[in-house]
Amino acid sequence: MKFTAEKQEWSNALPMVFRQVFTDSEGATEGKVIGALVSELLASTPDDDLHAAIAHDGPQVLGCILFSRLRFDQDPRQVFLMSPVAVRTDRQKTGIGQRLIAYGLDELRRDKVDFVVTYGDPTYYGKTGFFPISEKVAQAPLPLSHPHGWLGQSLTGAEMVPLKGPSHCVIAFNKPELW
Ligand SMILES: CC(C)(COP(=O)(O)OP(=O)(O)OC[C@H]1O[C@@H](n2cnc3c(N)ncnc32)[C@H](O)[C@@H]1OP(=O)(O)O)[C@@H](O)C(=O)NCCC(=O)NCCS
């Protein structure tokens, strides 16, 4: 298994991988929604605002994470949203997800990203350093339907000073039903 951040090279395969993984775990409707989200993220997000972490075995994608920029108008720090995350159904629970997250966060750290947020299961993401945050620390770009799933971590080791102002996600995420 190898890890890469080369999103362009793998862009044709990624929407289908996400669609299949989420179809298996959440049903066909969610599979379509997440597949379409990934297509749109890859097609419409400026290069600087989108990072990927891909695990592969030769030509086969084993897992993938996308990281897209979250802008805080009144704060100079660089913040990214880690979502979505998928590991091939037949390779789940073998540690790929956690290794992929660690790889992606290292890449972001190298790119001088200050803070990463995600929206998901606090128990799972707690294994890779995420902790629950309130919207006083980082305001979500749209209303959260599950505020207890709003998580974050600093990549600099600096004490977490609240991020200033409202935040703006990239256009592909600007849909209330995704939050
Ligand atoms: C959620 C998801 C990304 C996790 O990825 P994963 O590769 O299965 O996760 P990991 O293997 O890193 O960890 C999962 C579990 O396996 C365990 N595990 C890790 N390595 C292991 C190993 N070598 N042997 C056995 N178990 C192991 C972990 O401790 C963890 O335990 P838990 O079930 O108590 O939480 C993956 O299951 C997935 O794609 N799910 C469907 C889509 C989804 O829900 N995405 C997240 C929302 S965006």
The ligand as a Tripos MOL2 file, in Angstrom:
@<TRIPOS>MOLECULE
LIG
   48    50     1     0     0
SMALL
NO_CHARGES

@<TRIPOS>ATOM
      1 C1        -15.0610    5.3270    8.8210 C.3       1 LIG1
      2 C2        -13.9220    4.7260    7.9920 C.3       1 LIG1
      3 C3        -13.3070    5.7990    7.1280 C.3       1 LIG1
      4 C4        -12.8730    4.1450    8.9540 C.3       1 LIG1
      5 O1        -11.8170    3.5960    8.2120 O.3       1 LIG1
      6 P1        -11.1580    2.1750    8.6050 P.3       1 LIG1
      7 O2         -9.9730    1.9960    7.7620 O.co2     1 LIG1
      8 O3        -12.2210    1.1330    8.5750 O.co2     1 LIG1
      9 O4        -10.7710    2.4990   10.1190 O.3       1 LIG1
     10 P2         -9.5500    1.9350   10.9490 P.3       1 LIG1
     11 O5         -9.2150    0.5500   10.5280 O.co2     1 LIG1
     12 O6         -8.4890    2.9480   10.9390 O.co2     1 LIG1
     13 O7        -10.2060    1.8880   12.3800 O.3       1 LIG1
     14 C5        -11.4860    1.2700   12.5520 C.3       1 LIG1
     15 C6        -11.5230    0.2680   13.6400 C.3       1 LIG1
     16 O8        -10.6690   -0.8300   13.3200 O.3       1 LIG1
     17 C7         -9.7450   -1.0300   14.3900 C.3       1 LIG1
     18 N1         -8.4830   -1.4700   13.8100 N.ar      1 LIG1
     19 C8         -7.4830   -0.7010   13.3550 C.ar      1 LIG1
     20 N2         -6.4640   -1.4570   12.9250 N.ar      1 LIG1
     21 C9         -6.8400   -2.7450   13.0960 C.ar      1 LIG1
     22 C10        -6.2180   -3.9740   12.8150 C.ar      1 LIG1
     23 N3         -4.9730   -4.0560   12.2780 N.pl3     1 LIG1
     24 N4         -6.9150   -5.1000   13.0780 N.ar      1 LIG1
     25 C11        -8.1480   -5.0430   13.6080 C.ar      1 LIG1
     26 N5         -8.7850   -3.8950   13.9030 N.ar      1 LIG1
     27 C12        -8.1370   -2.7570   13.6450 C.ar      1 LIG1
     28 C13        -9.6240    0.2830   15.0410 C.3       1 LIG1
     29 O9         -9.1780    0.1930   16.3850 O.3       1 LIG1
     30 C14       -11.0360    0.7710   14.9530 C.3       1 LIG1
     31 O10       -11.7470    0.1500   16.0030 O.3       1 LIG1
     32 P3        -13.2510    0.5010   16.3970 P.3       1 LIG1
     33 O11       -14.1210   -0.3270   15.5050 O.co2     1 LIG1
     34 O12       -13.3540    0.1180   17.8160 O.co2     1 LIG1
     35 O13       -13.4490    1.9940   16.1410 O.co2     1 LIG1
     36 C15       -14.4270    3.5580    7.0910 C.3       1 LIG1
     37 O14       -14.9800    2.5650    7.9080 O.3       1 LIG1
     38 C16       -15.4300    3.9970    6.0400 C.2       1 LIG1
     39 O15       -15.0500    4.3620    4.9330 O.2       1 LIG1
     40 N6        -16.7460    3.9240    6.3490 N.am      1 LIG1
     41 C17       -17.8020    4.2650    5.4220 C.3       1 LIG1
     42 C18       -17.8260    5.7190    5.0700 C.3       1 LIG1
     43 C19       -17.8620    6.6110    6.2970 C.2       1 LIG1
     44 O16       -18.6660    6.4070    7.2070 O.2       1 LIG1
     45 N7        -16.9930    7.6250    6.3200 N.am      1 LIG1
     46 C20       -16.8790    8.5230    7.4370 C.3       1 LIG1
     47 C21       -17.8110    9.6650    7.3470 C.3       1 LIG1
     48 S1        -17.2240   10.9200    6.2140 S.3       1 LIG1
@<TRIPOS>BOND
     1     1     2 1
     2     2     3 1
     3     2     4 1
     4     2    36 1
     5     4     5 1
     6     5     6 1
     7     6     7 2
     8     6     8 1
     9     6     9 1
    10     9    10 1
    11    10    11 2
    12    10    12 1
    13    10    13 1
    14    13    14 1
    15    14    15 1
    16    15    16 1
    17    15    30 1
    18    16    17 1
    19    17    18 1
    20    17    28 1
    21    18    19 ar
    22    18    27 ar
    23    19    20 ar
    24    20    21 ar
    25    21    22 ar
    26    21    27 ar
    27    22    23 1
    28    22    24 ar
    29    24    25 ar
    30    25    26 ar
    31    26    27 ar
    32    28    29 1
    33    28    30 1
    34    30    31 1
    35    31    32 1
    36    32    33 2
    37    32    34 1
    38    32    35 1
    39    36    37 1
    40    36    38 1
    41    38    39 2
    42    38    40 1
    43    40    41 1
    44    41    42 1
    45    42    43 1
    46    43    44 2
    47    43    45 1
    48    45    46 1
    49    46    47 1
    50    47    48 1
@<TRIPOS>SUBSTRUCTURE
     1 LIG1         1 GROUP 0 **** ****
